[in-house]
């Protein structure tokens, strides 16, 4: 059996539940990416992209493999979330790599800071508009009720947090906390126990990342935004 075939067909059985191996690996890579991101390592981005690619196949496969129509609709948002993460993470990877290459030898690729008032004036309406547009897209795909809001928030929060990380915004850690608080019960309710468990494990690491970046933002001298 080839490695690729094993990756896509292998499962781990817990009682009556079968869990895809790639879901477990994808979740672990996501956790690794969060830790590397907190330490401002460029490698956080490619590691995260690989993990999100694996999770994308898990959720997209669920749309076509099992469950009723309503359950299928619920997975579109999760699959879209991982696809969005791949796209925004590619931007973050390019951005951090660029600053790492052109910066001072040994310096970190990003300087944590809070968003400015001007940036908030731009980001807030963009976020609201993104949320409303995403909500309509998921609604057209068949989502409704509480899961329409859940998927829209996870999708929007993911985009905002990943973009914020690429720019070095300290607030992005707080957004990740909010995404996890919604994503954990979603994953458990839909039977994605490794993903839900890993999202729950993310929480202390995300809090640690926030405290770490907050301390760095206070200790490092002010400089123009990256």
C-alpha positions as CSV (number, residue, x, y, z in Angstrom):
1,X,0.0,0.0,0.0
2,X,1.4,3.4,-1.0
3,X,1.8,6.1,1.7
4,X,-0.9,8.3,0.0
5,X,-3.4,5.4,-0.2
6,X,-2.7,4.5,3.5
7,X,-3.2,8.2,4.5
8,X,-6.6,8.5,2.8
9,X,-7.9,5.0,3.8
10,X,-6.6,4.3,7.3
11,X,-8.8,4.9,10.3
12,X,-8.5,4.5,14.0
13,X,-11.4,2.8,15.8
14,X,-12.6,3.8,19.2
15,X,-15.6,1.6,20.2
16,X,-18.2,2.3,17.5
17,X,-16.4,5.3,16.1
18,X,-13.9,5.3,13.2
19,X,-11.6,8.3,12.9
20,X,-9.6,9.1,9.8
21,X,-5.8,9.0,10.5
22,X,-5.4,12.2,8.4
23,X,-7.8,14.0,10.8
24,X,-5.5,13.2,13.7
25,X,-2.4,14.1,11.8
26,X,-4.0,17.3,10.5
27,X,-5.0,18.4,14.0
28,X,-1.5,17.7,15.4
29,X,0.1,19.7,12.6
30,X,-2.4,22.6,13.4
31,X,-1.3,22.5,17.0
32,X,2.4,22.5,16.0
33,X,1.7,25.5,13.7
34,X,0.2,27.4,16.6
35,X,3.2,26.8,18.8
36,X,5.6,27.8,16.1
37,X,3.5,30.9,15.4
38,X,3.7,31.9,19.0
39,X,7.5,31.6,18.7
40,X,7.4,33.6,15.5
41,X,8.9,30.9,13.4
42,X,8.4,31.1,9.6
43,X,7.9,27.3,9.6
44,X,4.6,27.8,11.3
45,X,3.0,28.6,7.9
46,X,4.0,25.5,5.8
47,X,3.3,23.2,8.7
48,X,-0.2,24.8,9.1
49,X,-0.8,24.6,5.4
50,X,-0.2,20.8,5.3
51,X,-2.4,20.3,8.3
52,X,-5.2,22.3,6.8
53,X,-4.9,20.5,3.5
54,X,-5.5,17.2,5.3
55,X,-8.4,18.5,7.3
56,X,-9.9,20.0,4.1
57,X,-10.1,16.5,2.6
58,X,-11.7,15.2,5.8
59,X,-14.5,17.7,5.9
60,X,-15.0,17.8,2.1
61,X,-15.2,14.0,2.1
62,X,-17.9,14.1,4.7
63,X,-20.0,16.3,2.4
64,X,-20.2,13.5,-0.1
65,X,-19.8,10.4,2.1
66,X,-22.3,10.2,4.9
67,X,-25.1,12.0,6.8
68,X,-28.3,13.6,5.6
69,X,-28.6,16.8,3.6
70,X,-28.6,19.1,6.6
71,X,-25.4,17.5,8.0
72,X,-23.8,17.7,4.6
73,X,-24.5,21.5,4.5
74,X,-22.9,21.9,8.0
75,X,-19.6,20.5,6.6
76,X,-19.3,23.1,3.8
77,X,-18.3,25.8,6.2
78,X,-15.6,23.6,7.8
79,X,-14.2,22.6,4.5
80,X,-14.2,26.2,3.3
81,X,-12.5,27.2,6.5
82,X,-9.6,25.0,5.8
83,X,-9.3,26.1,2.2
84,X,-9.4,29.7,3.3
85,X,-6.6,28.9,5.9
86,X,-4.4,27.5,3.1
87,X,-4.8,30.6,1.0
88,X,-4.3,33.2,3.8
89,X,-1.4,31.1,5.3
90,X,0.3,31.2,1.9
91,X,0.1,35.0,2.2
92,X,1.5,34.9,5.7
93,X,4.3,32.5,4.6
94,X,5.4,34.9,1.8
95,X,5.1,37.9,4.1
96,X,7.1,36.5,7.0
97,X,9.7,35.0,4.6
98,X,10.1,38.3,2.9
99,X,10.7,40.2,6.2
100,X,13.0,37.4,7.5
101,X,15.1,37.6,4.3
102,X,15.3,41.4,4.2
103,X,15.6,42.0,7.9
104,X,18.5,42.0,10.4
105,X,20.3,38.6,10.7
106,X,18.8,36.7,13.6
107,X,15.7,38.9,13.9
108,X,12.2,37.6,14.0
109,X,10.1,37.9,10.9
110,X,7.3,39.8,12.6
111,X,7.1,42.4,15.4
112,X,3.9,41.9,17.5
113,X,1.8,45.0,18.0
114,X,-1.8,46.1,18.6
115,X,-3.8,47.4,15.7
116,X,-3.8,51.2,15.2
117,X,-7.0,53.2,15.3
118,X,-6.8,53.7,11.6
119,X,-6.5,50.0,11.0
120,X,-9.5,49.3,13.2
121,X,-11.6,51.8,11.2
122,X,-10.7,49.7,8.1
123,X,-10.9,46.2,9.6
124,X,-14.2,46.5,11.4
125,X,-16.5,47.2,8.4
126,X,-14.5,44.7,6.3
127,X,-15.1,42.0,8.9
128,X,-18.8,42.8,9.1
129,X,-19.1,42.7,5.4
130,X,-17.1,39.5,5.1
131,X,-19.4,37.9,7.8
132,X,-22.6,38.9,6.0
133,X,-21.4,37.8,2.6
134,X,-20.2,34.5,4.0
135,X,-23.5,33.9,5.7
136,X,-25.4,34.3,2.5
137,X,-23.0,31.9,0.7
138,X,-23.4,29.2,3.3
139,X,-27.2,29.8,3.3
140,X,-27.3,29.2,-0.4
141,X,-25.4,26.0,0.1
142,X,-28.2,24.7,2.4
143,X,-27.1,25.8,5.9
144,X,-29.7,27.1,8.3
145,X,-30.4,27.7,12.0
146,X,-27.7,27.8,14.6
147,X,-25.1,26.1,12.3
148,X,-25.4,28.9,9.8
149,X,-24.1,31.3,12.4
150,X,-21.6,28.9,13.8
151,X,-20.0,28.1,10.4
152,X,-20.1,31.8,9.4
153,X,-18.3,32.9,12.6
154,X,-15.7,30.1,12.4
155,X,-15.1,31.0,8.8
156,X,-14.8,34.8,9.5
157,X,-12.8,34.4,12.7
158,X,-10.4,32.0,11.0
159,X,-9.8,34.5,8.1
160,X,-9.4,37.4,10.6
161,X,-7.0,35.5,13.0
162,X,-4.8,34.1,10.2
163,X,-4.5,37.5,8.5
164,X,-3.8,39.1,11.9
165,X,-1.0,36.6,12.6
166,X,0.5,37.4,9.2
167,X,0.5,41.2,10.1
168,X,1.7,40.6,13.7
169,X,-1.5,41.9,15.4
170,X,-1.6,40.9,19.0
171,X,-5.4,40.7,18.9
172,X,-5.4,37.7,16.6
173,X,-4.8,35.4,19.5
174,X,-8.0,36.7,21.1
175,X,-9.9,35.9,17.9
176,X,-8.5,32.4,17.9
177,X,-9.8,31.9,21.5
178,X,-13.3,33.0,20.3
179,X,-13.1,30.6,17.3
180,X,-12.0,27.7,19.6
181,X,-14.9,28.4,22.0
182,X,-17.3,27.9,19.1
183,X,-15.4,25.3,17.1
184,X,-14.9,22.8,20.0
185,X,-18.6,22.0,20.6
186,X,-19.2,22.0,16.8
187,X,-16.6,19.4,16.2
188,X,-17.8,17.1,19.1
189,X,-21.4,17.4,18.0
190,X,-20.6,16.3,14.5
191,X,-18.4,13.4,15.7
192,X,-15.0,14.9,14.9
193,X,-13.5,14.0,18.2
194,X,-9.8,14.4,17.4
195,X,-10.4,17.8,15.9
196,X,-12.6,18.8,18.9
197,X,-10.1,17.5,21.4
198,X,-7.2,19.3,19.6
199,X,-9.1,22.5,19.4
200,X,-9.6,22.2,23.2
201,X,-5.9,21.6,23.7
202,X,-5.2,24.6,21.5
203,X,-6.8,26.9,24.1
204,X,-4.0,27.0,26.7
205,X,-1.4,27.3,23.9
206,X,-3.4,30.2,22.3
207,X,-3.6,31.9,25.7
208,X,0.2,31.4,26.1
209,X,0.7,32.8,22.6
210,X,-1.3,35.9,23.5
211,X,0.6,36.5,26.7
212,X,3.9,36.0,24.9
213,X,3.1,38.4,22.1
214,X,1.7,40.9,24.5
215,X,4.9,40.9,26.5
216,X,7.0,41.2,23.3
217,X,4.9,44.1,22.1
218,X,5.6,45.9,25.3
219,X,9.3,45.2,25.5
220,X,10.3,45.8,21.9
221,X,10.7,49.4,20.8
222,X,8.0,50.9,18.5
223,X,8.6,50.6,14.8
224,X,6.6,51.1,11.6
225,X,4.1,48.4,10.8
226,X,5.4,45.5,8.8
